[in-house]
Amino acid sequence: MEAAATRSSQETIAQFDKYVIPNYGRYPISLVRGEGSYVWDAEGNRYLDLFPGWGCNILGHCPAPVVEAVQKQVANLVHIPNSWYIEAQGDFAEAICTRSFGKAFFCNSGAEANEGALKLARLHGMKENRYRVITFERGFHGRTLATTAATAQPKYHEGLGPLVAGFDYAPYGDLAAVEELVGDETAAIMIEPVQGEGGVQIPPDGYLEGLRRIADDNGCLLIFDEVQTCMGRTGSWFGYQQFNVKPDVLTMAKGIAAGVACGAVITTNELAPDLRPGMHASTFGGNPIAMAAGCATVKMIEDEGLLDNVADMSARLRSHFEELKSELSIIEEIRTCGMMIGVELSIPSTPAVGKCMQKGVLINATQGTVIRLLPALNVTADQVDEGCAVIAEVIREMAADAGD
Ligand SMILES: Cc1ncc(COP(=O)(O)O)c(C=O)c1O
């Protein structure tokens, strides 16, 4: 298939250098087309994408049912503000709430969803003067000022002070530390059921149940940031269902609409009225295009039995990496939850990204030593085998350089 480029990667890079604020580290490649788990650059090179859209392209690139739904919607209504009703928003709210609970509020991103959840927690807590929120080391909740403050990683705070007040940071995995921090002013405990950017950290047995109990005992809310773990990513519709612990509030974004910008807050019927008219809103939130894409995403996951594929492909990925671990001592730990894969190395993982890219495979590195994959829910066994063979080759090279 021919690439849809109108200019070379170098020409696009030159244009960015002139007109785009340089706040991102970008790979020196312009991507022009995608299909499933493959993308093509302007020069016609094909890449196997095991980190499509940083988790947003949950069905790979340009899934046909979502493309068709967006095309159909865009020809009817592009944007309608929330001062009117639209069918697509009702349909998508029904689709996600019947697979979880309660009622939904729509926005456009993960940070915006978390802002909504934090405002809901404060609005709910204000009757008892509760406004503080406990979050966790290595967590990641977004880049707005409040969600940056919620993110307990000092590297994201540098130069932004004074931070939004009211956040207390707990070490991850330590229930006693949360018991110490929780108090009369605590409005909520907020956590990712599986930490993503933090290196695919799986909660220890009983940990999320323990947080649920602490929240209940102390009269505060439990918020799950499911921006990364929603929409089948973990093998169930939502991450909380893997651990059988129901939050009071959950937030979604990333894969929610298969790559179309969208976010959501879901909360219980009892709490929903706390986000009362006039206190929170989003102009583009719940727009017809995102809602149509979201409905098509849910339908495709269901129609194609993709939650089962997640379980199968997760096991396949894990066994590839376990085999490699038995060969190489630089692999310290393999952490998987559905289509969230973390491979912890004893050496820096970042060089693996460029080396894999040169060999035609796109991956991510996080927290300095973790190789991270967020493959599409519909990744195939052949693609898993192809990708793991390349990653193994690269890790073997890195091990040899490190003297392993
Ligand atoms: C768990 C989690 N929460 C929030 C965010 C922020 O989402 P967004 O970049 O859409 O604002 C991210 C993004 O990586 C995330 O992984």
The ligand as a Gaussian input file, in Angstrom:
#p B3LYP/6-31G(d) Opt

LIG

0 1
 C       -3.331000       7.057000      33.931000
 C       -3.327000       8.345000      33.162000
 N       -4.061000       9.374000      33.596000
 C       -4.118000      10.545000      32.933000
 C       -3.388000      10.736000      31.784000
 C       -3.467000      12.045000      31.050000
 O       -4.213000      11.868000      29.893000
 P       -4.204000      13.001000      28.747000
 O       -2.821000      13.030000      28.185000
 O       -5.244000      12.514000      27.768000
 O       -4.587000      14.277000      29.393000
 C       -2.590000       9.689000      31.288000
 C       -1.795000       9.881000      30.071000
 O       -0.833000       9.188000      29.809000
 C       -2.567000       8.462000      31.988000
 O       -1.834000       7.434000      31.563000

